[in-house]
């Protein structure tokens, strides 16, 4: 099982690095536009820190790298009420803007990898594993000033996950080790974006 997790991590990180190298090599040299954003909704999800950086690569296309991280454990000293939504997620992809960059409607596709340890939220069980796959999304960017936008987005992520299920967040009793295909919502965003 550990070997499969190591392989999935390597595959996920290799895909992210490959897309980064390919897109950076094709960046528009002059008139580059950069957007830096954070998803406000993620902070309500157990204080998940997040950041996305996007840059123009063609007239109607942007390339972006995004990540989210949550190291927090709540009620750590109370085994019966311990909750955690620990994860590290990294994604890289492109967005198509039919009208103007960083304005109006957009449609995106990206690769995404996540390492997670989630438990104690809806049941005492904890699930720990790695997931990787492809996501598609649609969104709208509303200009509120020269340098600031509010972005709305919704997407679907599909891929493969390797995981271990434990009976509780702190006991370590293994209930199940498995892998499977999945489809899940992703990129549920209301983001504040700063454009340079």
N, C-alpha and C positions, 0 to 999 in steps of 0.2 A: 504494500500500500504506500509506504514512504517513497519507494522508487517511482511510482506513478505520480505522486504529488510533485516530486522533484522534476520529472519530465514535463508535467503540465505547467509548472512555473517557468521552466526554460522556454517552452513553446510560447507562452503568453508574453514573456519579456522579449523574446526574439521578434515576434510580430510587431510589438510596439516600437522596438528599435528600428526595424526595417522600414516601417511606414514613416517614422521620423526622418530617417536618412533620405528616403525617396522624396519626401515633400520639401525638405529644406533645400535639397539640390535644385528644386524647380521654383524656388521663391522668386517673386517679382522683385527685381533689384531696386527699382525706383518707385517712389510713391507707396511704399509699404504701409499698410494699415495694420495695427495691432489692437486687439481687444483683450482685456483682462477682466475676468468676472468671477463672482462667487455666488453660489446658490443659497439664498436665504432659507429655503425650506429644509436644506440639509442640517442646519443648526438646530432645528426642532427635532431632528432624528437623533436623539441622545448626543447632542453637541458635536456633530460630525463636521470637521474642518474640511474645506474643499477649495479648489482653485482651478480655473480653466484659462488657458492662453490660446488665442486664435490669431492667425495672421493671413493676410491676403496672399494667394498664390496665382491667381488669375482674375480676370474681370469679375466673374460671378462666383468665384470659389474661395473658400478659406480652409486652412488646415488648422487643427487644434489638438492640443494635448490637455487632458484633464485628469485630476486625481482627487481622491477623498481619503481621509484618514480619521479613524476613531480608536484611540487607545484606552478609553475610559471603561471602568467597571463601577457600577453603582451598588451600594449596600455590600461592599466587598467583605466585611466582617460578619455579615449575617447570611449564612449558607442557605436559609430557606427563602430569602427575599433578594438574593443576588441577581443582578441584571447586567447584561453586556451586549453591545452591538459593535464589537471590535472588528475592524476591517481595514484593509488597504486596497484601494481600487485605482487602477491606472487605465486610461483609455486614450486612443489616438484615432483621428478620423478627419473627414472632410465634410463641409457643408456647402450646399448650393443655394445661392441667393438670387431669385429670379429677377429682381429689380435693382437693388443697390446693396453693396456690402454692408453688413451690420445694421440693416434697416429693413423692416417688413418681414415677409415670410421667408422661411428657410427650411431646407430638407437635408438631413444628415445621415451618414453611415460611418460607423467606427468599429474598431476592434477593442475589446475590453477584457481585462484580467482582474480578478479579485481573490484575495486571501481573506477568509472570514472566520469568526468565532462568535456565534450568536446564541444567547440562551437566557432563560429565566424571564422572558418577556411575556409570552402567552402560556408557557408551560415550564416546568422545571428542567426540561431537557435542553441540551446544548448541542449545536451542530458546528463542526469545525471542518474547513476544507478549502479547496481552491476551485475557481470557476473561470472559464475563458470562453469567449464567443464573439458574435457580431451583433451590433445594435443598429436599429434604424430609428430616426426621430423626425418630428416636425415641430416647428416653433414659429414664434413671431417676436420681433424686436421692436420695441416702442422707444423712439428717441424722446428723451426728456430735457436734454440740453446739448450743447456742442460736444461735450465729452462723455456724457452719461446716457445709458440706455437701461430699460427694464426688459428683460428677456423672459418669455414664457415658452415652455417646451414640454413635450411628452413623447416617450419612446418605448420600444419593445426590444428586449435583449434575449437572444437565444444562443445556446451553446452546450458545453459539457462540464460537469462538475465531479470532482472526487471528494468524498466527505466521510467523516466519522461522527456518529451520533452517540452522545453520552447521556447518562440518566440525570445528571445535574451539572450546573456550571463549575463546581469545585471538587466533585468526588472522584472523577476519572473512571467510573464504571462504564465500559464500552457496551452499547446496545447493538450497534450496527456499523459496518464498514461497507461502503458501496460507491458506485459511480453511476451517473445517469445523464441523459439529455434533459434540458430544461428550457422553458420560455417564461420570462418574467418582465414586469414593467421596469423601466429605467428612465433616466433623464427627466424625472418629474421635477420641473424647475420653475422657480421665479427668481431670476438672477439679477443682480446689480452689476452692470458692465461699465468699465472705464475704457474709452477708446483713445488711442494715441495717434 
